[in-house]
């Protein structure tokens, strides 16, 4: 219920939620670990495509990308409590997805050929708007579609049906592709523009979590703004213990408030936060 409420509340505030990260933080590496301790278990294992590696031969564990770059899930794991890393196992992280399917098939597991899931587990029909409505949130979200100059170009039935960078299903035709570049929950306006209007070289983030010790005030890294997004070279300025600013070397497209920004040193996850 907590994750579903978070999902709905974020969409109704004009943000783009990431329930997979929250599920990891609250359930898989929160309540699941609490349960494991109650039954005397020393480890919990999940099927995430990520790896835990000893740091230069020491006992300090670092979170790394999975070996299968096309399935890497380290991005959604940035919020794990660093102290829990010694109690976690990622048994599939050192394999590719085809290798895992082959192992599953050899073991007679029926899921060996199961298609990859693309939907959120609690919305199997991918109907976000219907899910929000069924949660009983009686908030008026219909409004205007406008261009970047503020000119009204159409109407929409709910801003929660849109996300930053969306190009399809906009409900209005321009003759040339347009993208959602901003969602204004207060005015209920959805702003449409050209792809270049999505370009961002800076962002701020809060609710930080670090998987390394002694984070410097300023550092260079690769910053990833979405799951599956190609990370961009950036400079990070830590403002205080719960806020930072990111300046990218090259413009990034699709920066969305409510999504996570995760920092990497090569394949090592340094930490991350939530885009404001």
Secondary structure, DSSP 4 states (H G I P E B T S, - for coil): -HHHHHHHHHHHTT----HHHHHIIIIIIIIHHHHHHHTT-S-EE---SEEEEESTTSS-EEEEE-S-TTT--GGGGTTS-GGGGGGEE-TTTTS-HHHHHHHHHHTT-GGGGPPPP-S-TT-TT--HHHHHHHTT------EEEEETTS-EEEEES-GGG--TT--S--S---SS--EEEEEETTTTEEEEE-GGGGEEEEEEEEEEEESSSS--SEEEEEEE-STTPPPEEEEEEEEETTEEEEEEEEEEE---TTSEEEEEETTEEEEEEEE-
